[in-house]
Amino acid sequence: MKEIISNPRLKEEYIRVKHPSGATLILYPMKGYSSAYALFGTRYGSVDTTFKTKNDEDFITVPEGIAHYLEHKLFENDECDAFELYAKTGANANAFTSFDKTAYLFSCSQKFEENLEILLGFVQEPYFTDETVAKEQGIIGQEIRMYEDDPGWRVMFNCLQAMYYNNPVRIDIAGTVESIAKIDKDLLYRCYNTFYNLNNMVLAIAGNFDVDKTLEICDRMLKPSEDPELQTKVPDEPTNVMKTRSVQKLSCAMPLFNIGFKLPPYSGAQRYKNKMRYGILMDMCLNKGSDFFERMYESKLINHNFNTYVFDGRGFFSIIVDGESRDPDRVLEEVKAELCRLKKEGLDEEFFITVRNMVYGDETAMFGSVEGVAHAALDCELNGTGLYTGLELAAGVTFEDVKSALDELDTDNCSISIIEPAE
């Protein structure tokens, strides 16, 4: 199945293919660009620890960190490392695991077809042995310990652990030293065969490439897969935060803070719309350009590192306010007071229009970036929305949408995480 999806605002189009192998292909040729960017991703992240297929009688639970572990191991086979192959073509290659996806990528300005063959090759050819799995445990264990001492990393995860009772989002993406010690090659193959089934995967490509040659390579290299009817399970999660405050001492020059407002999880287009609503709301209420930011900055309670963002994924949705301050508790008081004041006094509609136009401009500008388009294409397809969804939502979001978001926000349902300088 092949469809052309166009957008009259941009006067652009892309190709979406439901490939016979089971994979979904998103192909976005961009005229006038010299480079191409490709991502081969799976709907599999650190939160996906409990799952079943049609061949399983019941759900199974695997150790935390296995998705990240698998990403590390997949680059290797019995002959060479995929990075060695990319070094010969001159491509820049990488991979990442997030809370709800894993992706392998490359960018190049030449030898695109050769690089695509490398990507499709190693991702579909797992090779795990007892020896290589044991070796990786030491490497990932060192990575976990390194992040345990990183103030910026710890302030975020301490906030997630304060907000969430049961959701695996509260656990480091790499897992723990104890959890990865339980991983063996059989578990890796089990998770690979479950989540790297092509029915659960997306290939997203943007930039300068030949569509026909790309489809020819995909027809030749993508191995047909039977749909395993995969189901994942997220533990039941209370709507309230687990605790309101978390404090840890680490080496840093100034206290760091994360303030998390916990909201219900959303999915599909509803998740995208709420991300847009709350993103615009926070820009209006707290971010740079708002009266709040100017007032707090002048009083030296915050600096230019102050920021807000929507933290969302499959099974979780929250608003995070982060930054540095000599008095984080006072910042929390001021943030809550400002949101409560605006609930009573109302938002400025003219300011809303200004912020919405800026967001729409950012959405439009993204389509001028090969990397931006490829990442957005992957994210949207994995999340069940179209690539132009954000653009259309930014154009159509109303003042009433944002006002209702503020009304729905429970300012007391929040947690603060603070990293204080160690003495």
N, C-alpha and C positions, 0 to 999 in steps of 0.2 A: 504494500500500500504506500503510495507516494502522493503527498499533497503539497501544494504551494500556498504558503500563508503570507499574506501581504498586509501592509499598513498604509492607509492613505495619508496619514500625518507625515510619515517619513518618506513616503513614496519608495519604499523598499520591500523586499520579500525574502523569504527563506524557504528551504525545502525540509519537510519532515517526512521521514521514511520509517514505516514499521517493517523492519527487515524480516525475511523468512527465517532467519536464525533465532528471532525473538527479540533482538536488540532494537532500540529506537535510535535513529540517526537524525541529528539536527545539523543541516548544512547551510551555512550563511556566507556565500561568496561576497567579497567586498572589493569592488572595482577600484583601481588606483592604489591599492596597498601592496607593499612589497613582501610582507611576512604573512605567515599562517600560524594559527594556534589551535591545537587539538587537545581535547580532554576525553578520556575514556573512564567513565565513572559508574559506580554502583550505589544503589540505595542501601548503604550499609555503613553505619558509624558506631561510635562507642556506646550509644544507648541501646543498640540492638543485641542485647545479651540473652534474651528469651525469645524463642521462635519455634516454629514447627512447619513441616511441609506435608503434602498429601500422603507421604510415605511414613510419617511419624504418628504414633498413637496419641501422643500428648506433647505438650511444650517441653523443651529442654532449656536449661540455663547454662551458659558457658562463662568462663572467667572474664572479669573486666579487663579491657585492654587488648583483647584478641584481634579486633579489627585493625588497630594500629600495628600490632605485631605482624599480622598478615601482610600489610602494606610493605613493611620493611623486607620481608622474606621474598616477596614476589619478584623483585628485581633480579634475583639470582637463579641460575639453573646449573645443571651439571657441567656446562661448558664455559660459561662466562657470565659477566654482570651486564645488564642492559645498558648501564651507563657507559660501558666500554664501547658498545655498538654506536651509541649516540655521539660519542667523542669522535668517531670516524666520519660522521656526517656533518658535524659542526652544529648540531641542534642543542638548544638548552632544554634539559629535561628535569622533571621533578615529580613529586607525588605528595599527597596530604590526606590525612584522616581527620574528619571533624566529628561532631556529635552525631550527625545523621547521614554522612556520606563519606566515600573514599574515592579519590580520583588520581589518575596517572596522566601526565601531560607532557607536551613538548611544544616549543616554538621554533620556527626556522624561517629562513629566507631563501633556502635552496634545498633540493633533494627531499621535497615534501613526501612524495610517494614512498621513498625508501624509509623515511622516518615513521610514516604511518604503519608500514609493515612491521617495523620493530615494535611499535606500541601494541598493535593487535597480536603480535606474536607472543611476547613475554607475559602479557596479562592473561592469556589463555593457556599458558603452559606452566603450571605450578610445579615446584620441585623442592620438597622438604625432606630432610633426613634428621635422624636423632641428633647427629653431631652438629649440624648447622642450626637447628632449633636451640640446642643448649648454648651454643656460642652467642646467639642473639639475645638470650636472657640476660647475660652480663652487660651487653651494650645498652639494651633498653633499661635495665636496672640503673645504670649510671645516669641515663637521661632523666629518669624519674627523680633520682636524688638531686640532680642539678636543679630541676624545677621546684623541688621542695624548698630551696633556698632563694628562689627568685621572688622578690616582693610583689612585682606586677602580676605574676602568675598566681601567687598564693592569695592575694587580696581578692581576685576574681573567684577562685574556687572556694575560698572560705565563705564568700557571699552566697554562692550556689548551694553550699552545704547548709547554710543557715536558712535559705528559702525552702529547699526541697527536702522532704522526708525520705521518699523512696525512689524517685526518678533517677535513673543512672546518670543523668546529666550532672549530678553532684560529684561524680567520680572523675578523676583525671582521665583524659582521653587515652593516655598510655597505660592506664590501670595503676596498680600498686605493685610493689616488689613482691608481695605475697601472692597476688592474683596471677601475675605472669609466670610465677614458678609452677603453676598448675598446667601451663600450656605445653602440649606435645604435638608431634607431627600429625597424629590422628585427629586431634581437635582442629588443627589448622586445615586439614583436608576437608573435614566435615563442614566447617564454616565457609571455606572456599567454594565447595560444590553447591552449597545452599545459596549463598549471596552473590557469587560471581556467575550464576546462571544468566545467560544473555537476556532472558525475559526481565531481569531486574537491573539491566545496564543501559547506559546511554552513551553514545559517541557524539560529541559536539565539536564542530569545526567551524572556524571563522577566518576570513582573510583571503589571501591569494592562493587558491588551489583550483584544480580542475575537478568539477563535480563528477563527470563521467568516469574518469580514471579512479576517483575515490570510491565510487560505487562498485567499480570492477574489482578493486582490492578487497572491499568488504564482502562481495559475493564469493570471492575466492577464499578468504581467511576466516570469516566469522563462522564458527561451527554451530550448526543447528542444535537447539536445546529444547527439551520438553519442559513446558511450564510446570514448576514444582508446586504451584499454588502456595507460595510462601506467605506465612502469617507471622508478624512480630507482635510482641505483647509488652506493653509498658505498665509497670505496677500502678495500682490505684494511688492517686496523689491528693491529699487534702488541699482545699483551696487556700487555706491560711499558711503563712510562713511557719517554719519549724521553730525558729528562734529569732529574736529581733536584733541580736548583737553578737559579733564575733571579733575578738582582738588577738593579734599575734605580734610578737616582737621579732624583727629581722633587721639586717643591715640596710639602712636607707637614710637619706639626708633629711627627709621631711615625711611626716605621716601620709600614707596613701589611704584612700577610701573607695569603696564601692557601695552604693545604695541600690538595693534591688526591690522593685515593686512587682509583686507576683500577680499574674493574671491567668485566666483559664487558657488552656491550649486551643489552638485553632488549626485547621487544615485547608489545603487547596486555596481557592481564590479568597475565601474568608480570611485565612491567615495573611495573605498578601495585602488585603484591604486594611486589616487591623494594623499591620506593620506600617502602612502608609499613614493611617489616621494618627497613631500614637507617635510616629516619627515627626510629623508636622506639629502635633501638639507640643512635644518637648522642645522643638525649635522655637516655637512661639513663647513658651513659658519660661524656659531655663537657659537655653543655649546662647552662644555668642549672637549679639544683635538684640537680645531681649533686655528689658529694663532690669530684670533680676540679675543677669550676668554683669551688667555695668555696675550695678550697686554693690554686688558682692566683690567684684574685682577691685573697685575703688577702696573698699574697706579692707582689702588685702586678706579676705577670708579664703579666696580662691586665686588661682593663676590661670595662664592660658592653656594649661593641661586639662582644665575642666571640660567634661564632655557628657553627652547623653546618647544612648542608642537603644534600639529594640533588639533584645536577645531572644531569638525564636528558632524553633525547629520542630521536628515531629514529637509531639507530646509535651512541649514546654513553650512558654511565652512570658516574657517579663520585660520591664523597662529598667535599664541600668544607668545610674548617674555615677560617674567616677572622676577622680582627680586627686590633687594634693592639697592639703590644708594643715595649718598648725592647730586647727580646732575642728576636726571632722564632725563631732557631735553638734556643734553650732551650725555647720553646713546642713546637716540633716534637719534640724529645727527650721532653718530658713527655707529649705526646699519644700517641706510640708506646709509651712505657713503660706508660702507663695501660691502653691497649688490650691489651698483652701480659700485664699483670698480671691483667686480667679474664678473659683467655683461660685462664689457669692456675687462678685462684681461683674463677671462676664469677660469674654475674650474680645479683642479688637479685630473687627472684620477686615479692616483695611490691611492690618498687619498679616492676617491670615492669607489674603490674596498675594501679598509680597512673598511670603514663605512658600506658598503653594507654587507660585511661578518659578521660584528658585529650585524647588524639588523637581518640577517638570523640566526645567533646563538641565538639571543633572541627569535625569532619565534620558533626555534626548542626546546629551553629550556622550553618554555611555556608548551609543551606537557608532561613535567615531573611533572607538578603541577595539582593536582586534581581540585583545585579551579580555576586555570587559564584555564583549558580545559572547565570546565562547563560554566564559564562566556563567553569565546570566542564562545562556541557553541550557547549560547543564542543570543549574539550580532550578529553573522553572519547570523543566521536564520531569526532574526527579520529584518535584513538589506538586505535580499535577496541574500546572498552569502553563499558559502560553508565553512566549518570549516578549510579546508586546503588552502583557498584562499590566506591568508597572507603569508604562507610558500612559495607557488608557486610564488607569486609576488616578495617576497624578493629574491628568487633564480633567477628570470627572469628580474628584473628591470635593465635597461641599463644606461650607462653614458649619452646617448642622452636623455633619459627620464628625468633625473635630470637637464641637461642643459636647456632643453625646459621649465621645471618648473620655473627655474630662469628667463628665458626670458619672461615668461608670468606674472611674479609677478610685479605688479605695486607698487613700493616702496613709492609712494606718497599717495596711497589710504589706509591710516592708521590713527589710533586714538591712543592717549596716555592717560592713566588714571593714576593719581598720588594721593596717600594718603600722605599728609604731617603731621608731628607731631603737635598735637594741643599744643598751648602755655599754 
